[in-house]
Structure formats: C-alpha cells, structure tokens
Amino acid sequence: MEKQSIFNPLKNVFLPHIIIWKRYIDDIFVLWRGDAKQLQAFHAFLNSCSEHLRFTMQSDTRQISFLDLLILCEDNVLYTDLYRKPTDRNSLLRADSCHPLPLKNSLPYSQFCRIKIIFKKQSDFDRNMAETQRKSKERGYKNDQINIAIEKIQNKTRHDLFQGQSRKKTHSCVLTTRYSKCSEQIKGIVHKHWHILKSDDSLGNVFSDLPLVVFSPGRNIRDQLVNSDLPPQDIPEQRLFAPLLDGNDKCNGCAQCNGTYKCRSFKHPQTGKSNPIKGVITCSTKAVIYLITCPCGKNDVGKTKRELKVRISEHRSTIRCKNFTYPVAAHFLEAGHSISSLRYIGIKHVTLPRRGGDRDNLLLKGEAAWIFNLKTLAPFGSNVDFDLKPFL
C-alpha cells in the first residue's frame, strides 16, 4: 500500500507535505508540512486507499508520543524523551529469576543504551540514568552489575549506539539446548571436555573451536499450568458390550499369531518390574514398538511403522535365510534357537498428537527409550545400539 498509494505522486497529492514517514508494524510517525485542514484531508485519503484498513490519528504542534518515545519540538528542533503510560510499572526482569546469567547481566547495560540513544540533552540523560538505576536495584540487581554497565555506557557515544554492533566471530558449531537450572553446568562440562573432540583425527578439523552455547526458553509455571489445547476425553473404544483395554493380543488371522499371546503388561528382563502396555495392539497394528524374547532370556526392542506381523515375518525370514547381518537373526543362529521359539509382544502403540507431528521420529525416540529402560543392549540383550539423533 505504501508504494502504490502513499509514495505514488500520481495518487497522493499530499506527498509534498510529508517531510518524514516512519512506520513500525501498524504505528506510523509523520512529520507534516501543512495546515490542520490539509492534514485532515490527508487522513481521509489514507482511509480511502483500502477497504480493509482504517487509520486513527493524533496530531500536535508541540509534542506527541510514538512507541516508547515522546517527541518534542522546541525552537524548530526535535528532541526525544522517554514516554511512559500512566499505568506503567517497574516490569524489569527480576535478578533472581531463572534466566541465563549473561542475559541478566546485560539487562542494565541494554537499559542504559536505550536511555543514551533517546536523550540528547545531558541533563535529561543524567536524570533518567538515576531513575533506571533505582528501578534496577528494586528488582534485585547488585551495585557491581550496575556499575559495570555504567562504565561500559560511558565509553560509548550516541553515534556508536546508532551504528550497532557487528558480529566479531562466526561460530562453526552451535549447541542449542533448553534452558534449566543445570544449563550453566552443562555449558562448563562441554567446554571442559571439548579437547577430546579436538584431539580426534577425524573430528578435530570440524570441532576445532569451542561451540556457541545458546539456550531456548524453558517451560515456566504458566506453560505447565495453562493449556490452550484441551485434550479430548479419554473414552475407550467400544467393541460389542465391552471396551477395548490396553494390551497385546492376537489378531487370530495371520501366520504370526502363534508367536504372541494376550497380556496387558510385561516384566522387566532384569528387575522383574511389571510395565503396562500402552495402547491396544494386535498383529495388525501399525506404528508399534515391540519386544522379542528368545528361549535363553535375551530380549530385543524394535519399532515398525508397518503392521507388526509384517516386521515379525521379516525377522523370521532373516533367521530362515541365515542372514547374520541382522542382530536378532545372528543371535538365534549362534545360540541354535529354532524359528518357532521366537516370541514377541507389542509394548507401545505410537499415535500422533492432535496437532500432528513426525511419527517416525516418535518411533525412534520410543525405541531408544525402551532399549535404555529394559537394558537390552548387548551383552544383556540383542540390540547392538540405539539412535540418539531424534532427541537433538
């Protein structure tokens, strides 16, 4: 709209009256050369440019507020002051809040930079610096933090602050993690042991410099208590007169049914602790994490996005064809187990959240979690490894 209507001299006859036009999203500051009647006509012109937009206007010859600025005109010279709403209160981040320490240390400095940019007169600058120091102390910031920020801002000119800062260094490796109270310790551990990666022959060139550790916001109390997407009521699916209960069962219609059995829970291979099966699972269920048990007591955790019976059929086929490249087949062949001794159950049915997601990633996460929880990695089980990429 700006290019088509506002800055188009063929459409906008008021363009010579506009000295300055500055827009931030839906707030516009205009410095006008003309009388009040012409300004009202320009306002009517703006509202005629689009049927979807309606402009409101405030005008003054001495001072006017725009965003957090109060713009004043004195002797045909423009000055800026800090604009505060009547309902404004001290909302500076508390010093004892659970936020990264570099962020909290930089807050007093960023507030002082804002003041130095806004105020041109030294007297106004000193008055607002004292006010900001008082507010910082009210929010728990120590004198050392405030004094360091004051020392830094004294070495800066308004011109330097308007220019901004250029990045001194680009990092080849960035480590992103959700912030928690342990994040600073994790950062220290990574930096302390980074030399292990640097000394590696194949990884040394890639990870030569320390990583830039950045934090994404952690879940606060509001995020944990407030849910904008209420889940549906958990009403079990009806089958005849009885609801379907979570558990594993035969489909009673395939060749793999003889390898499974009806159960609602399974025991941990080492501890014997009972674990409930999550979801209604049969041989025909898709997107399943399953557990294979052999006669010697070893277990293997796997996942499949196809029907469970198809994946079990493939396991039996690799044993029958004596394919040692697959861990389950290799164990059965080395131990001399027969194909008919293979037993399996589905332990979790992976469903997509209501708002969608990556089912393959959820299956990989679930498989890795159950391999770890059931301790089925070799030599205790048949799993060779598990993938941690889905958690990154």
C-alpha positions as CSV (number, residue, x, y, z in Angstrom):
1,M,0.0,0.0,0.0
2,E,2.8,2.4,0.8
3,K,4.5,2.1,-2.6
4,Q,1.2,2.0,-4.5
5,S,-0.6,4.9,-2.7
6,I,1.4,6.8,-0.2
7,F,4.6,7.3,-2.2
8,N,2.9,7.5,-5.6
9,P,2.8,11.2,-6.7
10,L,0.1,10.3,-9.2
11,K,-2.3,9.2,-6.5
12,N,-1.1,11.1,-3.4
13,V,-1.4,14.8,-4.0
14,F,-0.3,15.3,-0.3
15,L,3.2,13.8,-0.9
16,P,5.0,17.2,-0.9
17,H,3.6,17.9,2.6
18,I,5.2,14.7,4.1
19,I,8.7,15.5,5.5
20,I,9.2,12.2,7.4
21,W,7.2,9.0,7.1
22,K,8.3,6.2,9.6
23,R,6.4,3.0,10.2
24,Y,6.8,0.3,12.8
25,I,4.3,-2.5,12.0
26,D,0.9,-0.6,12.4
27,D,2.3,2.6,14.1
28,I,3.3,5.5,11.8
29,F,5.1,8.7,12.6
30,V,4.6,11.6,10.1
31,L,6.3,15.0,10.2
32,W,3.9,17.2,8.3
33,R,4.4,20.4,6.4
34,G,1.0,22.0,6.0
35,D,-2.0,23.2,8.0
36,A,-4.6,21.2,10.0
37,K,-7.2,21.2,7.3
38,Q,-4.8,19.6,4.8
39,L,-3.8,17.1,7.5
40,Q,-7.4,16.1,8.0
41,A,-7.8,15.7,4.2
42,F,-4.7,13.5,4.1
43,H,-6.2,11.4,6.9
44,A,-9.4,10.9,4.8
45,F,-7.2,10.0,1.8
46,L,-5.5,7.3,3.8
47,N,-8.8,5.7,4.8
48,S,-9.9,5.7,1.2
49,C,-6.8,3.7,0.0
50,S,-8.0,0.3,1.2
51,E,-11.4,-1.0,2.5
52,H,-9.5,-3.4,4.8
53,L,-7.5,-0.6,6.7
54,R,-8.8,2.1,9.0
55,F,-6.4,4.8,10.3
56,T,-6.7,6.7,13.5
57,M,-4.8,9.9,14.0
58,Q,-3.3,12.0,16.8
59,S,-1.6,15.3,16.0
60,D,0.1,18.1,17.9
61,T,2.4,21.0,17.2
62,R,4.5,20.7,20.3
63,Q,4.8,17.1,21.4
64,I,3.4,13.6,20.6
65,S,4.1,10.0,21.7
66,F,5.3,7.3,19.3
67,L,6.0,3.8,20.7
68,D,8.2,4.4,23.8
69,L,9.2,7.9,22.6
70,L,7.9,11.3,23.5
71,I,8.9,13.6,20.5
72,L,9.1,17.3,21.4
73,C,9.6,20.3,19.2
74,E,11.4,23.3,20.7
75,D,12.5,26.2,18.6
76,N,12.0,24.1,15.5
77,V,14.4,21.5,16.8
78,L,13.2,17.9,17.6
79,Y,14.1,16.3,20.9
80,T,13.1,12.9,22.2
81,D,12.1,11.9,25.7
82,L,11.1,8.6,27.2
83,Y,7.3,8.0,27.1
84,R,5.7,6.1,29.9
85,K,2.0,5.2,30.0
86,P,0.1,6.3,33.2
87,T,-0.3,2.6,34.1
88,D,3.4,1.8,33.6
89,R,5.1,0.0,36.4
90,N,8.6,-1.5,37.1
91,S,8.5,-4.6,34.9
92,L,12.2,-5.1,34.6
93,L,13.2,-8.8,34.8
94,R,14.0,-9.8,38.3
95,A,17.6,-10.6,39.1
96,D,16.7,-13.8,40.9
97,S,14.6,-15.2,38.0
98,C,15.6,-18.5,36.3
99,H,17.1,-17.0,33.2
100,P,20.6,-17.3,31.8
101,L,23.1,-15.3,33.8
102,P,24.6,-13.4,30.7
103,L,21.1,-12.3,29.8
104,K,20.5,-10.8,33.3
105,N,24.0,-9.2,33.4
106,S,23.3,-7.5,30.1
107,L,19.9,-6.0,31.1
108,P,21.2,-2.9,33.0
109,Y,23.5,-2.2,30.1
110,S,20.8,-2.5,27.5
111,Q,18.5,-0.2,29.5
112,F,21.3,2.4,29.7
113,C,21.9,2.1,26.0
114,R,18.2,2.8,25.4
115,I,18.5,6.0,27.6
116,K,21.6,7.2,25.8
117,I,20.0,6.8,22.4
118,I,16.8,8.6,23.4
119,F,18.2,11.6,25.3
120,K,20.3,14.2,23.6
121,K,20.5,16.6,26.5
122,Q,23.0,15.7,29.2
123,S,20.6,16.8,32.0
124,D,17.8,14.6,30.8
125,F,20.3,11.7,30.3
126,D,21.6,12.0,33.9
127,R,18.0,12.2,35.3
128,N,16.8,9.1,33.6
129,M,20.1,7.2,34.4
130,A,19.4,7.8,38.1
131,E,15.8,6.6,37.7
132,T,16.9,3.4,35.8
133,Q,19.5,2.7,38.5
134,R,16.8,2.9,41.2
135,K,14.5,0.6,39.3
136,S,17.3,-1.9,38.7
137,K,18.1,-2.0,42.4
138,E,14.3,-2.5,43.2
139,R,14.4,-5.6,41.0
140,G,17.4,-7.1,42.8
141,Y,20.4,-6.1,40.6
142,K,23.6,-5.6,42.6
143,N,25.7,-2.5,42.5
144,D,28.6,-4.3,40.8
145,Q,26.3,-5.3,37.9
146,I,25.0,-1.7,37.6
147,N,28.5,-0.1,37.9
148,I,29.9,-2.3,35.1
149,A,27.0,-1.3,32.9
150,I,27.6,2.4,33.6
151,E,31.3,2.1,32.9
152,K,30.6,0.5,29.5
153,I,28.0,3.1,28.5
154,Q,30.3,6.0,29.4
155,N,32.7,4.7,26.7
156,K,30.0,4.8,24.1
157,T,28.7,7.7,22.0
158,R,25.2,8.1,20.6
159,H,26.7,7.6,17.1
160,D,28.3,4.3,18.2
161,L,25.0,3.0,19.5
162,F,23.1,4.0,16.4
163,Q,25.6,2.1,14.3
164,G,25.0,-1.1,16.2
165,Q,27.5,-3.9,16.7
166,S,28.9,-6.2,14.1
167,R,29.5,-9.9,14.9
168,K,33.1,-10.4,15.7
169,K,33.2,-14.1,15.1
170,T,31.1,-16.7,13.3
171,H,30.8,-20.0,15.1
172,S,31.2,-23.2,13.1
173,C,29.4,-25.2,15.8
174,V,26.3,-24.1,17.7
175,L,24.9,-26.1,20.7
176,T,21.3,-25.3,21.3
177,T,19.5,-26.7,24.4
178,R,16.5,-25.8,26.5
179,Y,17.4,-23.6,29.5
180,S,17.2,-25.0,33.0
181,K,19.0,-24.5,36.3
182,C,21.6,-27.0,35.2
183,S,22.4,-25.3,31.9
184,E,25.4,-23.4,33.1
185,Q,26.9,-26.6,34.5
186,I,26.3,-28.3,31.2
187,K,28.0,-25.5,29.3
188,G,31.0,-25.8,31.7
189,I,31.2,-29.5,31.2
190,V,31.1,-29.2,27.4
191,H,33.9,-26.5,27.4
192,K,36.0,-28.5,29.9
193,H,36.0,-31.7,27.8
194,W,35.9,-30.2,24.3
195,H,39.6,-31.0,23.9
196,I,38.6,-34.7,23.5
197,L,36.8,-33.9,20.2
198,K,39.7,-31.6,19.1
199,S,42.2,-34.4,19.5
200,D,40.2,-36.8,17.4
201,D,41.8,-37.4,14.0
202,S,38.5,-37.3,12.0
203,L,36.6,-34.7,14.1
204,G,39.4,-32.4,15.1
205,N,39.1,-30.2,12.0
206,V,35.3,-29.9,12.3
207,F,35.3,-29.1,16.0
208,S,38.4,-27.0,16.3
209,D,36.7,-24.1,18.1
210,L,34.6,-24.1,21.2
211,P,30.8,-24.2,20.4
212,L,28.5,-21.3,20.9
213,V,26.1,-22.5,23.6
214,V,22.6,-20.9,23.2
215,F,19.5,-21.6,25.2
216,S,15.9,-21.8,24.1
217,P,13.3,-20.8,26.7
218,G,12.4,-23.4,29.2
219,R,8.9,-24.3,30.4
220,N,7.8,-21.9,33.1
221,I,5.0,-22.3,35.6
222,R,2.5,-20.7,33.2
223,D,3.4,-23.1,30.4
224,Q,2.9,-26.1,32.8
225,L,-0.4,-24.9,34.2
226,V,-2.1,-23.3,31.2
227,N,-3.0,-25.4,28.2
228,S,-4.7,-23.7,25.3
229,D,-5.4,-27.1,23.6
230,L,-7.5,-29.2,25.9
231,P,-7.2,-32.9,25.1
232,P,-10.4,-34.9,24.3
233,Q,-11.9,-37.0,27.0
234,D,-10.3,-40.4,27.1
235,I,-13.3,-42.6,26.2
236,P,-12.2,-46.2,25.4
237,E,-13.4,-47.6,22.0
238,Q,-16.4,-49.9,22.3
239,R,-16.4,-53.5,21.0
240,L,-19.7,-55.2,21.3
241,F,-20.6,-54.7,25.0
242,A,-17.1,-54.3,26.5
243,P,-14.5,-51.5,26.0
244,L,-11.1,-52.3,24.4
245,L,-8.5,-52.3,27.1
246,D,-4.8,-51.5,26.6
247,G,-2.7,-54.6,26.0
248,N,-1.3,-57.1,23.4
249,D,-3.4,-59.7,21.7
250,K,-3.5,-62.0,18.7
251,C,-5.4,-60.9,15.6
252,N,-6.5,-64.5,15.1
253,G,-6.0,-64.2,11.3
254,C,-2.3,-64.4,10.4
255,A,0.7,-66.8,10.5
256,Q,2.5,-64.7,13.2
257,C,-0.3,-65.2,15.8
258,N,1.5,-68.3,17.2
259,G,4.4,-66.2,18.3
260,T,2.5,-63.8,20.5
261,Y,0.0,-64.0,23.4
262,K,-2.6,-62.0,25.2
263,C,-1.3,-59.8,28.0
264,R,-1.8,-56.3,29.5
265,S,1.7,-55.9,30.9
266,F,5.2,-57.3,30.7
267,K,8.1,-57.8,33.1
268,H,11.5,-56.1,33.0
269,P,14.1,-58.7,31.9
270,Q,16.5,-57.9,34.9
271,T,14.4,-56.4,37.7
272,G,11.1,-58.2,37.1
273,K,9.2,-55.0,37.5
274,S,5.8,-55.0,35.7
275,N,5.3,-52.4,32.9
276,P,1.9,-51.7,31.4
277,I,1.4,-52.0,27.7
278,K,0.4,-48.6,26.2
279,G,-2.3,-48.9,23.6
280,V,-4.5,-51.7,22.0
281,I,-2.0,-53.8,20.0
282,T,-2.6,-56.8,17.8
283,C,-0.5,-58.4,14.9
284,S,-2.2,-56.0,12.5
285,T,-1.5,-52.8,14.4
286,K,0.8,-50.2,12.7
287,A,3.4,-47.9,14.4
288,V,4.3,-50.2,17.2
289,I,7.3,-50.6,19.5
290,Y,7.7,-54.3,20.1
291,L,9.7,-56.7,22.3
292,I,11.2,-60.0,21.1
293,T,12.1,-62.7,23.6
294,C,14.2,-65.8,22.9
295,P,14.4,-69.0,24.9
296,C,17.7,-68.0,26.6
297,G,16.1,-65.0,28.1
298,K,17.7,-62.3,25.9
299,N,15.4,-59.6,24.6
300,D,15.4,-57.2,21.6
301,V,13.4,-54.0,21.3
302,G,12.4,-52.8,17.8
303,K,10.0,-50.5,16.1
304,T,7.9,-50.6,12.9
305,K,5.6,-48.1,11.2
306,R,4.0,-51.0,9.2
307,E,1.8,-53.8,10.5
308,L,3.5,-55.6,13.3
309,K,3.0,-59.0,11.7
310,V,5.0,-57.8,8.6
311,R,8.0,-56.9,10.7
312,I,7.9,-60.2,12.7
313,S,7.7,-62.1,9.4
314,E,10.9,-60.3,8.2
315,H,12.7,-61.3,11.4
316,R,11.7,-64.9,10.9
317,S,12.8,-64.8,7.3
318,T,16.3,-63.5,8.2
319,I,16.6,-66.4,10.6
320,R,15.4,-68.9,8.0
321,C,17.8,-67.4,5.4
322,K,20.7,-67.4,7.9
323,N,21.4,-63.7,7.5
324,F,23.9,-62.8,10.2
325,T,23.7,-59.0,9.4
326,Y,20.6,-58.7,11.5
327,P,21.1,-58.8,15.3
328,V,18.0,-60.9,16.0
329,A,18.9,-63.5,13.3
330,A,22.5,-63.6,14.3
331,H,21.7,-64.3,18.0
332,F,19.1,-67.0,17.1
333,L,21.6,-68.7,14.7
334,E,24.6,-68.5,17.0
335,A,22.5,-69.8,20.0
336,G,20.9,-72.6,18.0
337,H,17.3,-71.4,18.7
338,S,14.5,-72.5,16.3
339,I,12.3,-70.1,14.5
340,S,9.2,-71.4,16.3
341,S,10.8,-70.3,19.7
342,L,10.6,-66.6,18.7
343,R,8.1,-64.8,21.0
344,Y,7.1,-61.2,20.6
345,I,4.6,-58.7,22.1
346,G,3.8,-55.1,21.2
347,I,4.6,-52.8,24.2
348,K,3.6,-49.4,22.9
349,H,1.3,-48.1,20.1
350,V,2.7,-44.7,18.9
351,T,-0.1,-42.3,17.9
352,L,0.3,-38.8,16.5
353,P,-0.6,-35.8,18.8
354,R,-3.7,-33.9,17.9
355,R,-1.7,-31.2,16.3
356,G,0.3,-33.6,14.1
357,G,4.0,-34.4,14.2
358,D,6.6,-36.8,12.9
359,R,5.6,-40.4,13.6
360,D,9.0,-41.8,12.5
361,N,10.8,-39.5,15.0
362,L,8.4,-40.5,17.8
363,L,9.0,-44.2,17.0
364,L,12.8,-43.7,17.1
365,K,12.5,-41.9,20.4
366,G,10.3,-44.6,21.9
367,E,12.6,-47.4,20.7
368,A,15.7,-45.7,22.2
369,A,13.9,-45.1,25.5
370,W,12.8,-48.7,25.8
371,I,16.2,-50.1,24.9
372,F,17.7,-48.0,27.6
373,N,15.0,-48.7,30.2
374,L,14.9,-52.5,29.6
375,K,18.7,-52.7,29.2
376,T,18.5,-54.8,26.0
377,L,21.9,-53.6,24.6
378,A,24.5,-56.3,24.1
379,P,25.7,-58.3,26.1
380,F,22.5,-58.2,28.1
381,G,20.2,-58.2,25.1
382,S,20.3,-58.5,21.3
383,N,20.2,-54.7,20.5
384,V,23.5,-53.5,19.1
385,D,22.9,-49.8,19.5
386,F,20.2,-47.1,19.6
387,D,19.8,-43.8,17.8
388,L,20.0,-40.5,19.8
389,K,19.5,-38.2,16.9
390,P,15.7,-37.8,17.4
391,F,16.4,-36.2,20.8
392,L,18.7,-33.5,19.4
